[in-house]
């Protein structure tokens, strides 16, 4: 396994947050735009919504872990972890919940999960960026922004 230097790891985690924001927004856009697109282009073929949802869940959840855990180790803000976990659980549970809640419930859970992931990633990115200025490998392993 390649060694990741202390200066490279924070940059990778910040990129994971950026990727997480993009993936979550793509999921959100898909859920909100797909019904309109299907209405506009009816008859152009079906949509495999379940496959997209599975792909989105399998993409956004590992990214949330890859960005969230290193971020938490630096800023120690539990609310960021709570946002990422709640968003991930809503996205993961949305597809199986469609059987009980219907398509509207499925979309509602996915939109809510995507929004929580976006907010969690933005918050994680902001806190990590603030902490990057004064958390060095040879100093404390975390910073504390009491007002955050």
C-alpha positions as CSV (number, residue, x, y, z in Angstrom):
1,X,0.0,0.0,0.0
2,X,1.5,3.4,-1.0
3,X,2.4,5.8,1.8
4,X,0.4,9.0,1.9
5,X,2.3,11.9,3.4
6,X,0.8,14.1,6.1
7,X,0.6,17.0,3.6
8,X,-1.1,14.9,0.9
9,X,-3.8,13.3,3.1
10,X,-5.6,16.6,3.9
11,X,-5.7,17.6,0.2
12,X,-7.1,14.2,-0.7
13,X,-9.8,14.5,1.9
14,X,-10.7,18.0,0.6
15,X,-11.0,16.6,-2.9
16,X,-13.2,13.8,-1.5
17,X,-15.6,16.5,-0.1
18,X,-15.6,18.3,-3.5
19,X,-16.4,15.0,-5.2
20,X,-19.1,14.2,-2.6
21,X,-20.7,17.6,-3.2
22,X,-20.8,16.9,-7.0
23,X,-22.1,13.4,-6.6
24,X,-24.8,14.4,-4.2
25,X,-25.9,17.3,-6.4
26,X,-26.0,14.9,-9.4
27,X,-28.2,12.5,-7.4
28,X,-30.4,15.4,-6.4
29,X,-30.6,16.7,-10.0
30,X,-31.5,13.2,-11.3
31,X,-34.3,12.8,-8.8
32,X,-35.8,16.2,-9.4
33,X,-35.3,16.3,-13.2
34,X,-36.1,12.7,-14.2
35,X,-39.9,13.0,-13.9
36,X,-39.9,16.1,-16.1
37,X,-37.6,14.6,-18.6
38,X,-39.7,11.4,-18.8
39,X,-42.8,13.5,-19.4
40,X,-41.1,15.6,-22.1
41,X,-39.6,12.6,-23.9
42,X,-42.3,10.0,-23.3
43,X,-42.0,7.2,-25.8
44,X,-38.2,7.5,-26.1
45,X,-37.7,4.4,-24.0
46,X,-37.8,3.5,-20.4
47,X,-35.5,4.5,-17.6
48,X,-33.7,2.2,-15.2
49,X,-34.2,4.3,-12.2
50,X,-33.3,1.5,-9.8
51,X,-29.9,1.0,-11.4
52,X,-29.1,4.7,-11.2
53,X,-30.1,4.8,-7.6
54,X,-27.9,1.8,-6.7
55,X,-25.0,3.4,-8.6
56,X,-25.6,6.7,-6.8
57,X,-25.7,5.0,-3.4
58,X,-22.6,3.0,-4.1
59,X,-20.8,6.1,-5.2
60,X,-21.9,8.7,-2.6
61,X,-21.6,6.5,0.5
62,X,-17.9,5.6,0.1
63,X,-17.1,9.2,-0.7
64,X,-18.9,10.4,2.4
65,X,-16.8,8.0,4.5
66,X,-13.6,9.0,2.6
67,X,-14.2,12.7,3.3
68,X,-16.0,12.5,6.6
69,X,-13.7,10.4,8.7
70,X,-10.5,12.3,8.0
71,X,-12.4,15.6,8.5
72,X,-13.8,14.5,11.8
73,X,-10.4,13.5,13.0
74,X,-9.3,17.1,12.4
75,X,-12.3,19.2,13.5
76,X,-14.1,16.8,15.9
77,X,-17.5,18.2,15.0
78,X,-20.1,15.4,15.5
79,X,-22.8,17.3,13.7
80,X,-20.8,16.9,10.4
81,X,-20.7,13.2,10.9
82,X,-24.4,13.2,11.8
83,X,-25.3,15.0,8.6
84,X,-23.2,12.6,6.4
85,X,-24.5,9.5,8.2
86,X,-28.2,10.7,8.0
87,X,-27.8,11.6,4.4
88,X,-26.2,8.2,3.6
89,X,-28.9,6.3,5.4
90,X,-31.7,8.1,3.6
91,X,-30.2,7.5,0.2
92,X,-29.4,3.8,1.1
93,X,-32.9,3.3,2.4
94,X,-34.8,5.1,-0.3
95,X,-34.9,2.3,-2.9
96,X,-36.1,-0.4,-0.6
97,X,-38.6,2.0,1.0
98,X,-40.2,2.7,-2.4
99,X,-42.3,-0.5,-1.9
100,X,-43.9,1.0,1.2
101,X,-43.8,4.7,0.5
102,X,-44.3,4.7,-3.3
103,X,-42.3,6.6,-5.8
104,X,-42.9,10.0,-4.2
105,X,-41.7,8.8,-0.9
106,X,-38.6,7.3,-2.6
107,X,-37.9,10.6,-4.3
108,X,-38.5,12.5,-1.0
109,X,-36.0,10.4,0.9
110,X,-33.4,10.6,-1.9
111,X,-33.7,14.4,-2.1
112,X,-33.5,14.8,1.7
113,X,-30.5,12.5,1.8
114,X,-28.8,14.3,-1.0
115,X,-29.3,17.7,0.6
116,X,-28.0,16.4,3.9
117,X,-24.9,15.0,2.2
118,X,-24.3,18.3,0.4
119,X,-24.6,20.3,3.6
120,X,-22.4,17.8,5.5
121,X,-19.7,17.9,2.8
122,X,-19.7,21.7,2.6
123,X,-19.5,21.9,6.4
124,X,-16.7,19.3,6.5
125,X,-14.8,21.1,3.8
126,X,-15.2,24.5,5.5
127,X,-14.0,23.2,8.9
128,X,-11.1,21.3,7.4
129,X,-10.0,24.3,5.4
130,X,-10.0,26.5,8.6
131,X,-8.1,23.9,10.5
132,X,-5.6,23.3,7.7
133,X,-3.9,26.6,8.6
134,X,-2.9,25.6,12.1
135,X,-3.0,21.8,12.4
136,X,0.4,20.5,11.5
137,X,1.7,17.0,11.7
138,X,4.0,17.8,14.6
139,X,1.3,19.7,16.6
140,X,-2.1,18.8,17.9
141,X,-4.0,16.3,15.7
142,X,-7.2,18.4,15.8
143,X,-8.3,22.0,16.1
144,X,-11.2,23.4,18.0
145,X,-13.5,26.1,16.5
146,X,-15.9,26.6,19.4
147,X,-18.2,28.9,17.5
148,X,-18.8,26.3,14.7
